[in-house]
């Protein structure tokens, strides 16, 4: 008798507290991922904090000052690849009108910190002759340092403005 009364009390308490709510099957998606997405949008679900967190520290690209600064600085050159998760920006070949050579800039992000050693820059130069035979070589010019310094200054300004907003 005690077990039956305890069971009835537990059932009564759980249904009256709102733990069990009947659901209209027409309003709930059948697929699990869509159902989970809807639950997140409605603010339902269970959060386990950092218990199930995997080993990455992904940061959205618009909140990374180095990434934003790099895109702002290189906005005059068409990009062939801008992969935030891989930490790479590669430009297309660029030349000023009347020049007989083109340059291609590759940026690799080594960390999210605003420091000179957080970014690796390579500049390639392509020279083509009249027969369309081209030679490509990596160059070490002061343009590399100018780009790095400009990106770091711009990133510092972006970060400072973000901190002011917050």
ABEGO torsion letter per residue (X at the ends): XAAAAAAAAAAAAAAAAGABBBBBAAABBABAAAAAAAAAAAGBEBBAEAAABBABBBBBAAABAAAAAAAAAAAABBBABBBAAAGBBBBBBBBBBGBABBBBBBBBBABABBBAAABBBBBBBBBBBAAGBBBBBBBBBAAAAAAAAAAAAAAAAAAAAAAAAX
